[in-house]
Amino acid sequence: MDDIRTRLDHNLAGVYLAAPLMGLLLLVLATWGLARHVYLDRSSVPDLEPFIRFELSTIGKVYDSRGTVLVELAREYRQIVSYEEVPPVLRHAILAAEDKNFFDHSGVDYRALPRVLYRTARSSVGAWWNGDGFRLRLPQGGSTLTQQLVRGYFLRERWGRENDSTLFHDNLTSRLISVVVGVPNTNKLFRKLEEVRLALWLEEAMSRRFGSRERAKREIFARSASFNYLGNGRYGFAAGSEYYFAKPLSSYTTAEDAGRAALLAGITKAPRDYLPVPGDPRPLRRRNEILALMARNGYITEDLAKRSQAEPVLVAKAPNTPVKTQAPAAIDTVFDELRQHGAGGFGVEDLFQGRISVHATVDQRVQTIVNEALETGLAFYEKRHPEAKGLIQGSVVVLRNADAAILA
């Protein structure tokens, strides 16, 4: 009987020893599989050509006969810029705020990993300590500019659905992980892994395409600077600068615009929180943090950082409506012409997407004079005939003598 007990004890000990070893083996195999997928597997990657062309929705413009813009129309108010068109002070603000090692890493900054792990642990333990139960809380931040661009450009749909209650990949690995960390965090984890994979692939593919890593980095940076949402329907730093400060990027200087550059760079982290609003302490605090980082990284002097931090947040007066023109009838005619004579080659949507521009015969100076003359004439008529107030209407057409083109 003692021999039987001894054999049973040995067998149980073997089982107890084999179980954790089997678990460890499964963990090693799963880790190897994920690492192989991220670092070696380049199957099922997106088509690079649309990214190279970068034909995003921009701003469509209708010009008058003298080249003055009559109206700007857009689904997304965006201006696409090259690397050289981003002024150095704004480049430095973006790098300080988002990715100071951008030109050194290969798409993923492993030096940020300890910070991300610390934030994850602190957030998870803090939630447990507050009685919310133990769940892995994956924090925001730690992504490079390349990862951010990949997330918004290639993984937008997956990113938007990661908090759903349905797993992206309903397989054994995903189900086991979801038991520990929950479905949303499982989706977020696998999206993050795909983000890392595509970031590494994108930098490799861009380097091959443009012949050097430096050129590839500049191209990726420019696309990032043209892609990010800056609030109020504006996409990209050029559109954001003109909306908030009525200032084109070409006029930026380090001495005068460090504060504006830091304000713009700070928006992308959370547009709802960091829009440049006078009197709001959040964008002011964010701007000053970025200015301090710019000085710490050697982009600007400590003295300039302090002077810029002392400046109030000032913004240009925003237009009351996104579409405003002195010639609404002319714009309606443009729409009609595009619908009737586009011949399938182009249409109204091409104008809204910024793929075409339209040059009209209208002269905005003449149109302004005509508008004022008509409004004055109608006001005088209503003064003489009070019973017609609010009822009387008028119209004016001005033709060019040479060819009968409509000027107003």
C-alpha positions in Angstrom: 0.0 0.0 0.0 2.8 2.4 0.9 4.4 1.6 -2.5 1.2 2.6 -4.3 0.9 5.8 -2.3 4.5 6.6 -3.2 4.0 6.0 -6.9 0.8 8.2 -6.8 2.7 11.0 -5.1 5.4 10.8 -7.7 2.9 10.9 -10.5 1.1 13.9 -9.0 4.4 15.7 -8.6 5.1 15.0 -12.2 1.7 16.4 -13.2 2.2 19.5 -11.0 5.6 20.0 -12.6 4.5 19.4 -16.2 1.5 21.8 -16.0 3.5 25.0 -15.5 6.2 23.8 -17.9 3.4 23.2 -20.5 2.0 26.7 -19.8 5.5 28.2 -20.1 6.0 26.4 -23.4 2.7 27.7 -24.7 3.6 31.2 -23.6 7.0 31.0 -25.4 5.4 29.6 -28.6 2.7 32.4 -28.5 5.4 35.0 -27.9 7.5 33.7 -30.8 4.4 33.6 -33.1 3.5 37.2 -32.3 7.2 38.4 -32.7 7.5 36.6 -36.0 4.2 38.2 -37.2 5.3 41.7 -36.2 8.9 41.6 -37.3 9.1 39.1 -40.1 5.7 38.7 -41.7 5.1 41.2 -44.4 2.1 39.4 -46.0 -1.3 41.2 -46.2 0.3 44.7 -45.9 -1.7 47.5 -47.5 -1.0 48.9 -51.0 1.7 51.5 -50.7 0.8 53.5 -53.8 -2.2 55.4 -52.4 -0.1 56.4 -49.5 2.7 57.6 -51.8 0.2 59.7 -53.8 -1.5 60.9 -50.5 -4.6 62.1 -52.3 -6.6 63.1 -49.3 -9.6 65.4 -49.3 -8.3 69.0 -49.4 -9.9 72.4 -50.1 -11.7 73.2 -53.4 -11.5 76.9 -54.5 -13.6 79.0 -56.8 -11.6 82.0 -58.2 -12.9 85.2 -59.8 -11.5 86.5 -63.1 -8.6 88.2 -61.3 -7.5 85.1 -59.4 -9.1 86.2 -56.1 -10.7 83.3 -54.1 -14.5 83.7 -54.1 -15.2 80.7 -51.8 -13.5 77.7 -50.3 -15.4 74.5 -50.1 -14.4 71.2 -48.4 -15.5 68.1 -46.7 -12.3 68.3 -44.7 -10.4 71.7 -44.6 -6.9 70.4 -45.2 -3.7 71.7 -46.8 -1.1 69.1 -47.8 2.4 70.3 -47.3 5.9 69.1 -48.0 8.6 68.7 -45.3 10.3 71.9 -46.5 7.0 73.8 -46.1 6.8 73.0 -42.4 8.9 75.8 -40.7 11.7 74.5 -38.5 10.1 76.0 -35.3 7.0 73.9 -35.9 9.0 70.8 -36.8 10.8 71.1 -33.5 7.6 71.7 -31.6 6.0 68.5 -33.1 9.1 66.4 -32.4 9.3 67.7 -28.8 5.6 67.1 -28.2 5.2 63.7 -29.9 8.4 62.0 -30.9 11.8 63.5 -30.2 13.6 60.4 -31.5 11.7 60.3 -34.8 14.8 60.6 -37.0 16.7 57.9 -35.1 14.2 55.0 -34.7 12.9 52.6 -37.4 9.2 53.3 -36.7 9.0 52.1 -33.1 10.8 53.9 -30.2 11.7 51.1 -27.8 13.1 53.6 -25.4 9.5 54.6 -24.6 8.6 51.1 -23.5 9.6 51.4 -19.8 7.4 54.6 -19.6 4.5 52.8 -21.2 4.9 49.8 -18.9 5.0 52.0 -15.9 1.8 53.9 -16.9 0.1 50.6 -17.6 1.0 49.2 -14.2 0.1 52.4 -12.4 -3.3 52.7 -14.2 -4.2 49.1 -13.7 -3.3 49.0 -10.0 -4.9 52.3 -9.4 -8.2 51.1 -10.8 -8.0 48.0 -8.7 -7.2 50.0 -5.6 -10.3 52.2 -6.2 -12.5 49.1 -6.3 -13.0 48.8 -10.1 -11.7 45.3 -10.2 -8.4 44.2 -11.7 -8.3 44.8 -15.4 -5.3 45.7 -17.6 -5.6 49.4 -18.4 -3.6 50.3 -21.6 -2.7 54.0 -21.5 -2.6 56.4 -24.4 0.8 57.7 -25.5 4.1 56.1 -26.4 3.4 55.9 -30.1 5.8 57.4 -32.6 4.7 59.7 -35.4 4.9 56.8 -37.8 2.6 54.7 -35.6 0.1 57.5 -35.2 0.0 57.9 -39.0 -0.4 54.2 -39.5 -3.2 54.1 -37.0 -5.1 57.0 -38.6 -4.4 56.1 -42.2 -4.4 52.3 -42.4 -6.1 51.2 -39.2 -8.8 53.8 -38.8 -11.7 51.4 -39.0 -10.2 49.0 -36.5 -9.2 51.8 -34.2 -12.8 53.1 -34.2 -14.2 49.7 -33.2 -11.7 48.5 -30.7 -14.0 49.3 -27.7 -16.7 47.1 -29.1 -17.8 44.0 -27.1 -16.8 41.7 -30.1 -13.3 40.4 -30.6 -11.5 41.4 -33.9 -10.1 37.9 -34.1 -12.3 35.2 -32.6 -9.7 32.6 -32.0 -8.3 30.7 -29.0 -5.5 33.1 -28.3 -7.8 36.1 -28.4 -10.4 34.4 -26.2 -7.8 33.4 -23.6 -6.3 36.9 -23.4 -9.8 38.5 -23.2 -10.6 36.4 -20.1 -7.7 38.1 -18.3 -7.8 41.7 -19.7 -11.3 42.0 -21.3 -12.5 42.2 -24.9 -11.7 46.0 -25.5 -8.2 45.6 -24.2 -7.6 42.5 -26.2 -8.7 44.4 -29.3 -6.5 47.3 -28.4 -3.5 45.0 -27.8 -3.9 43.3 -31.2 -4.5 46.6 -32.9 -1.3 47.9 -31.2 0.7 44.9 -32.5 -0.6 45.5 -36.0 0.2 49.2 -35.7 3.8 48.3 -34.8 4.1 45.8 -37.7 2.8 48.3 -40.2 5.0 51.1 -38.8 8.1 48.9 -39.3 6.9 47.9 -42.8 6.1 51.5 -43.8 9.5 52.8 -42.9 11.2 49.9 -44.7 9.0 50.3 -47.8 9.4 54.1 -47.9 13.2 53.8 -47.5 13.3 51.5 -50.5 11.0 53.7 -52.5 12.8 57.0 -51.8 16.4 55.6 -51.8 17.4 56.7 -48.2 16.1 56.5 -44.7 16.4 60.3 -44.3 14.2 61.0 -47.4 11.7 58.4 -46.2 11.6 60.1 -42.8 10.9 63.5 -44.3 8.1 62.1 -46.5 6.5 60.4 -43.5 6.8 63.5 -41.4 5.2 65.7 -44.1 2.3 63.3 -44.4 1.8 63.3 -40.6 1.9 67.1 -40.6 -0.9 67.1 -43.3 -3.0 64.4 -41.8 -3.6 65.2 -38.1 -7.0 66.7 -37.0 -6.7 70.1 -35.3 -10.3 70.7 -34.4 -13.0 72.9 -36.0 -12.9 70.8 -39.2 -9.2 71.6 -39.9 -6.8 68.9 -40.9 -3.0 69.5 -41.0 -0.9 72.2 -39.4 -1.2 74.6 -42.4 -5.0 74.7 -42.3 -4.9 74.9 -38.5 -2.5 77.8 -38.4 -4.5 79.8 -40.9 -7.8 79.1 -39.0 -6.5 79.8 -35.5 -3.9 82.5 -36.2 -4.7 83.7 -39.7 -1.1 83.1 -40.4 0.5 80.9 -43.2 3.3 78.5 -42.2 5.6 80.3 -44.7 5.7 83.3 -42.4 6.8 81.5 -39.2 10.0 82.4 -37.6 11.6 80.9 -34.5 11.9 84.2 -32.6 8.3 85.3 -33.2 6.3 82.1 -33.5 7.6 79.5 -31.0 4.5 80.0 -28.9 2.1 79.5 -31.8 4.1 76.4 -33.0 3.8 74.9 -29.5 0.1 75.6 -29.4 -0.5 73.9 -32.7 1.7 70.9 -31.8 -0.2 70.5 -28.6 -3.6 70.2 -30.2 -3.2 66.7 -31.8 -2.9 64.9 -28.4 -6.6 65.7 -27.7 -8.2 68.4 -29.8 -11.2 68.8 -27.5 -9.0 69.6 -24.6 -6.2 71.6 -26.2 -7.8 73.9 -28.8 -6.2 77.4 -28.4 -9.0 79.2 -26.5 -8.1 82.4 -24.6 -8.6 82.0 -20.9 -8.6 78.1 -21.0 -5.7 76.9 -18.8 -5.4 73.5 -20.5 -3.9 74.7 -23.9 -1.8 77.2 -22.0 -0.3 74.5 -19.8 0.2 72.2 -22.7 1.9 74.9 -24.8 4.2 75.8 -21.9 5.2 72.1 -21.4 6.1 71.8 -25.1 8.1 75.0 -25.0 10.0 73.6 -22.0 10.7 70.4 -23.9 11.8 72.4 -26.9 14.4 74.2 -24.8 15.5 71.0 -23.1 16.1 69.3 -26.4 18.1 72.3 -27.7 15.6 73.5 -30.3 15.2 76.9 -28.7 16.9 78.9 -26.0 15.7 78.9 -22.4 15.2 82.6 -22.7 12.9 82.3 -25.7 11.0 79.5 -24.0 10.4 81.7 -20.9 9.4 84.7 -23.0 7.0 82.6 -25.1 5.5 81.0 -22.0 4.7 84.4 -20.6 2.6 85.3 -23.7 -1.2 85.0 -23.5 -3.0 82.6 -25.9 -4.3 84.8 -28.8 -6.3 83.6 -31.7 -7.7 85.2 -34.8 -11.4 85.8 -35.0 -13.0 82.7 -36.5 -15.5 83.1 -39.3 -19.2 82.8 -38.3 -19.9 80.3 -41.1 -17.6 77.9 -42.9 -18.8 79.1 -46.3 -19.1 82.8 -47.0 -19.0 84.6 -50.4 -20.0 87.9 -52.0 -21.3 86.0 -55.0 -23.6 83.2 -53.9 -25.5 83.2 -57.2 -22.2 82.7 -59.1 -21.4 79.7 -56.8 -24.8 78.2 -57.5 -24.1 78.6 -61.2 -20.7 76.8 -60.8 -22.5 73.9 -59.1 -25.1 73.7 -61.9 -22.4 73.8 -64.6 -20.5 71.0 -62.9 -23.6 68.8 -62.7 -24.7 69.5 -66.3 -21.4 69.6 -68.1 -19.0 67.5 -66.0 -19.5 64.7 -68.6 -18.6 62.1 -66.0 -15.1 63.4 -65.7 -15.6 65.6 -62.7 -18.4 67.0 -60.6 -19.4 68.9 -57.5 -17.9 66.3 -55.2 -14.5 66.8 -56.9 -14.7 70.4 -55.9 -15.6 69.6 -52.3 -12.7 67.1 -52.2 -10.2 69.7 -53.5 -9.4 67.7 -56.6 -10.3 70.6 -59.0 -10.5 74.4 -58.8 -12.9 76.5 -60.8 -12.1 79.9 -62.4 -15.2 82.0 -63.0 -15.8 85.2 -65.0 -17.1 87.0 -61.9 -15.1 89.9 -60.6 -15.3 90.1 -56.9 -14.6 93.9 -56.8 -17.5 94.5 -59.1 -19.6 92.1 -57.2 -18.9 93.9 -53.9 -19.8 97.3 -55.5 -23.0 95.8 -56.9 -24.1 94.2 -53.6 -23.6 97.5 -51.8 -25.5 99.5 -54.5 -28.4 97.1 -54.5 -28.7 97.0 -50.7 -28.6 100.8 -50.5 -31.2 101.1 -53.3 -33.6 98.6 -51.6 -33.2 100.4 -48.3 -34.1 103.8 -49.8 -37.1 102.2 -51.6 -38.4 100.7 -48.3 -38.0 104.1 -46.6 -40.1 105.7 -49.3 -42.6 102.8 -49.3 -42.9 101.4 -45.7 -45.6 99.0 -46.8 -43.1 97.2 -49.0 -40.6 96.6 -46.1 -39.4 93.0 -46.1 -41.2 92.2 -49.3 -39.2 94.0 -52.0 -36.4 92.2 -53.8 -34.0 93.1 -56.5 -31.3 91.7 -58.8 -28.4 93.1 -60.9 -26.5 91.6 -63.7 -23.3 93.1 -65.0 -21.9 92.0 -68.3 -18.4 92.5 -69.8 -18.7 94.5 -73.0 -16.1 92.6 -75.0 -17.7 89.1 -74.7 -20.9 89.4 -72.5 -19.2 87.4 -69.7 -21.0 87.8 -66.4 -19.0 90.0 -64.0 -21.5 90.2 -61.2 
